[in-house]
Each structure stands twice: as structure tokens, then as C-alpha cells.
Amino acid sequence: MVLNENYEELRAMIRDALEDALVLGCSEKQVRAAFHTLIDSIETDIKENQHLP
């Protein structure tokens, strides 16, 4: 449930940012590429199979 809420919040924020960029005259293709680069650059200290106490 928490992950679904986080997903929906992120989706709304990304949509808003994309729409803002389009209103400002940015290329949708470039903005989408920048979002992909951003996601790919995010790192975490938590390992995928690490279990939290």
C-alpha cells in the first residue's frame, strides 16, 4: 500500500514537472530523457535483498 501511494505521488509530480517543461517550451523528448537519466542516477545504501530489522 505504501509503495502504491509513493508511486502515485511520484507519477503526479513527474506529470506536473513534464507539463511545466512543455509550457516553458522544452522538448518533451529531452525532458523524458532527463527524467530517465535522473532515475538511473539515484543510488541507495540499501541492498535489494537486505532485510530491515
JOWO-V936294 format. One record per residue. SS is DSSP state (h for helix, s for strand, l for the rest). OMEGA is omega as a letter, one per 20 degrees, with the letter a starting at -180 (999 if undefined). BURIAL is # if it has 9 or more other C-alpha atoms within 8 Angstrom, else .. Layout:
# JOWO-V936294
SS	OMEGA	BURIAL
SS	OMEGA	BURIAL
This chain:
# JOWO-V936294
l	a	.
h	r	.
h	r	.
h	r	.
h	r	.
h	r	.
h	a	.
h	r	.
h	r	.
h	r	.
h	r	.
h	r	.
h	r	.
h	r	.
h	r	.
h	r	.
h	r	.
h	r	#
h	r	.
h	r	.
h	r	#
h	r	#
h	a	.
l	r	.
l	r	.
l	r	#
l	r	.
h	a	#
h	a	.
h	a	.
h	r	#
h	r	#
h	r	.
h	r	.
h	r	.
h	r	.
h	r	.
h	r	.
h	a	.
h	a	.
h	a	.
l	r	.
l	r	.
l	r	.
l	a	.
l	r	.
l	a	.
l	a	.
l	a	.
l	r	.
l	r	.
l	a	.
l	999	.
